């Protein structure tokens, strides 16, 4: 069985798991608030849509809010949700430390909290990918590809976001055992919005400082900076440098698939399934199941030059090749 078929089988098992079967789940008469830190990036959009679609499919009412990547706006939106007294609140991919007081307010109000990718002790359940595995797997792939030595460029602008921090920490953990691999300082700081353009500019500037042969790879904790970095390398004719990232948006999977592009690998997540599964957990909880796991992990798979075509089909990003 291929890794992608295995991931699909694991996903099906996760959907079917639980005290209440998927066929019996219902949110009829329930109102669920969903607050996203922002819906510009592929992962965020898909996870948010997966949650909203599943709430509606199960007969629930949705209060959906998008904070536009502004922490203070999301905090205000959470307060608004609390005042509306929904049956549960789902929070998606925010800055954990900034949101902790708001999470406490949710639980103090007696409203069950569920999160997508945001680690907090206040959540009944966090639905996410296994970011420890993702970080380790991506780091080991990078190290293997560069032969265990050389200088690498790292984007590290959003360490306050739980999955980003985990992936970065795993990179550092792996590199402790590869002393000939060095991160170039200062680390780069990607931005939101205009992430692709900004990362492209930053990498172009880096290439002007470091001639051919001095940089082996570029790492980012998500794949939008990876897109910009890959474009910068291709434009400069520096395809000896490879890029590595996480999420698996169509843009970067296509770049990984292309043998002429310097995109080395990306770990593809299943964000739509993450959003859907979180809502199923909400339905189970509101249906009386108090034995939910603290964390539900959704499978992810490392996409490389060798398996990118298969990955596109599995991810629903193409119907051919």
Secondary structure, 3 states (H helix, E strand, C coil): CCHHHHHHHHHHHHHHCCCCCHHHCCCCCCEEEEEECCCCCHHHHHHHHHHHHHHHHCCCEEEEEECCCCHHHHHHHHHHHHHHCCCEEEEECCCHHHHHHHHHHHHHCCCEEEEECCCCCCCCEEEEECHHHHHHHHHHHHHHHCCCCEEEEEECCCCCCHHHHHHHHHHHHHHCCCCCEEECCCCECCCCCCHHHHHHHHHHHHHHHCCCCCCCEEECCCHHHHHHHHHHHHHHCCCCCEEEEEECCHHHHHHHHCCCCCEEEEEECCHHHHHHHHHHHHHHHHCCCCCCCCEEEECCEEEECCCHHHHHHHCCCCCCC
